[in-house]
C-alpha cells in the first residue's frame, strides 16, 4: 500500500448495489486494492499527476474505476487518510 485508507465507507447507493450484485461487490473490493497501491483507474492524466502530488503533499486522492457493464465508481481518500469513501459519481 502506498498510503493508509483509514476507515472505508460506501454510500447507500453503492451498498445497495453491492448487496444486489456479487460481481459489483467484487469489483468494489478490487478497485479499493488498486486505489491503495496508486493505480488511479480511469482518470485523466491531469488527475493522475494531481494524485501523485497529493501522495507527496498530503492532499485528497481520487480514483475512478469502470469495468464492462458495471456502474462506474469513484474512490476518495481524505487528505488526512482517515476515511476512504466509495461512491457513484452522481452521488458526489
C-alpha positions in Angstrom: 0.0 0.0 0.0 1.2 3.5 -0.8 -1.0 5.1 1.9 -3.5 4.1 4.6 -7.1 4.0 3.6 -8.4 4.8 7.1 -12.0 3.8 7.7 -13.6 2.6 4.4 -17.2 3.6 3.9 -19.6 3.3 1.0 -22.6 5.4 0.1 -26.1 4.0 0.4 -26.3 3.6 -3.4 -23.1 1.6 -3.6 -24.1 -0.5 -0.6 -27.4 -1.4 -2.2 -25.7 -2.3 -5.4 -23.2 -4.5 -3.6 -26.0 -6.3 -1.8 -27.8 -6.9 -5.1 -24.8 -7.8 -7.3 -21.9 -10.0 -6.2 -19.9 -9.1 -9.3 -20.2 -5.4 -8.3 -19.2 -6.2 -4.7 -16.0 -7.9 -6.0 -15.4 -5.0 -8.4 -15.5 -2.6 -5.4 -13.1 -4.7 -3.4 -10.7 -5.0 -6.4 -10.9 -1.2 -7.0 -10.1 -0.5 -3.4 -7.0 -2.6 -3.7 -6.0 -0.8 -6.9 -6.6 2.6 -5.2 -4.4 1.7 -2.2 -1.4 0.9 -4.4 -1.7 4.0 -6.5 -3.5 2.6 -9.6 -5.9 5.5 -10.1 -8.0 3.7 -12.7 -9.6 5.7 -15.5 -8.8 9.3 -14.5 -7.3 11.8 -16.9 -3.5 12.5 -17.0 -4.0 15.7 -15.1 -5.8 13.9 -12.3 -3.1 11.2 -12.2 -0.5 13.9 -11.8 -2.6 15.6 -9.1 -2.8 12.3 -7.2 0.9 11.8 -7.3 1.4 15.4 -5.9 -1.3 14.6 -3.3 0.6 11.5 -2.2 3.7 13.6 -1.5 2.0 16.6 -0.1 -0.9 15.0 1.9 -3.9 16.1 -0.2 -7.1 14.3 -1.1 -6.8 11.3 -3.5 -9.4 10.5 -6.2 -9.7 7.3 -8.3 -12.3 6.3 -10.9 -13.0 2.7 -12.0 -15.2 1.2 -14.7 -15.5 -2.4 -15.7 -17.7 -3.6 -18.5 -21.4 -3.2 -17.8 -20.8 -2.5 -14.0 -21.5 1.1 -12.8 -18.6 3.5 -12.6 -17.3 4.2 -9.1 -15.2 6.9 -7.6 -13.0 6.3 -4.6 -11.9 9.3 -2.5 -9.4 9.2 0.3 -9.4 12.3 2.5 -6.3 14.4 2.9 -5.6 13.1 6.4 -6.1 9.5 5.3 -8.7 9.0 8.0 -11.6 8.0 5.6 -11.9 6.5 2.2 -15.3 6.7 0.5 -16.7 4.6 -2.4 -19.4 6.4 -4.3 -21.1 6.7 -7.6 -20.1 9.9 -9.5 -23.7 11.2 -9.4 -23.6 10.9 -5.6 -20.8 13.5 -5.3 
